[in-house]
Amino acid sequence: DKPEINERCGITGMNPAAKRILSELNFSLQLSARNDGIYDPMIADALEILEKQIEADETLTRCACMEAEKKLLAMQKEAKTYEVLYIGHAHIDMNWMWGWHETVAITLATFRTMLNLMREYPEFCFSQSQASVYQIVEEYDSEMMAEIRQRIREGRWEVTASAWVETDKNMPDTEALLRHIQITREYLHTHWGITPESVKVDFSPDTFGHSRFVPEINMFGGVPYYYHCRGLDGEMVLYRYRAPSGAEVLVYREPYWYNSGVCPDNGTGVFEVEKRSGGMKTSMIVYGVGNHGGGVTRRDVETMLEMRQWPVFPMLRFGTMHEYFMKAEAYRDRLPVVDHELNTIFTGCYSTQSRIKRANRMTEAALLDAERASALVSQRLGAPFAAEVFEKAWQKTLFTHFHDILTGSCVQESREYAMARLSEALAFAQTQQNRAYERWSYAVNTSMFVCDECISRSRAEGAGAGYGLPYYAGVPNPERGAGLMRIFTVFNPSPIARREI
């Protein structure tokens, strides 16, 4: 009985009492099989009651279902040794099939719904990744920001944002992937009061593949837990992902789907998840409709609260992702190790829409060059380092790393918006780099060069500030000197010695 399928097909679902006893019987059969069939006689007694009821009235009445359930109550204690944690979340794609204005609208609408549910259901917990959506709240709805901060303090709104967006894990520069962690933590700490070390989960459900160096990068940034859905063949749910250096993260690979709903399968599936999780009896259900906003539905919450009353079923409760991983730590030594690339899907996304990929690489390189030059000038010459400018430029760049943007699997409007952000970031980088180079140049003593006394024949001043750059491919710079004699200072921003220009 799957409500979402029934609704689409116009099928009326079974009555609650029948759903309850049949789900409990399904669970009981598997529990008995795991205990050499010791519960089979009481299961047979329960089935006999139901069969007689069907023969008599061709339906299952509530009284018959409750009477059959009593035959199973001896299994209740062992049934409750299994646990299901429900992690509500909203999968909000950044500008996937729509523009920025819609991303803002769906984020705020989704969060308002989640906050309303929190007021109505005191036990309900919600988890949300991506620092960019928190910035949307800050910039567009300050009243909502205060409300979310209160839920965070209560422990009911879990922040799983260890990256600016749910980023691609293959194409961004290594330093850029580290900046996802750094910039996100700095932003959340400064604007939301969240302790940087408290966010230990990298939530990457829809990312198309996972570089073997993800564990190295995440452990360097202090993020020991990883959640994903795509990119791993086989049946593992809980495993250890190891980099060539030996750095290792604990990983939960979603066995259902990151947009799943709440249904009895969550409880009857605990045995299969246990087998694929090193014997861990706690399962995790990440639920909530999504993509174009969405999140937890009222039906999800009500269904969970209903199933929680079933005596011969696992213990069900709302929880957080950090809570699950803390429990999983006790099983680490039992888990298999994966020490290879997890890149098995959507390979075409890495070879198409080259313009945005090229722009990203140019911007990343320019930002790193500008930062090195600016830091050196700050240290040696005492010039101010424009930290806020670089932070803003990195935020614009990191946004374009969203797994549906950098890969190009988005609409044209989204790609154009990303190109605009990269262009802005590149302008910041070039401006800061030029300023640093200019300051270095003024610090170089060039008095030994004799300049031409006659300056009236030169038109370089002014025209030298960008005049004639072919196809807009160069970076204009202010003119230095006067007359026909020109002094050039050549900089090497790379970490290795070079002789060529």
Disulfide bonds with the S-S distance in Angstrom:
none
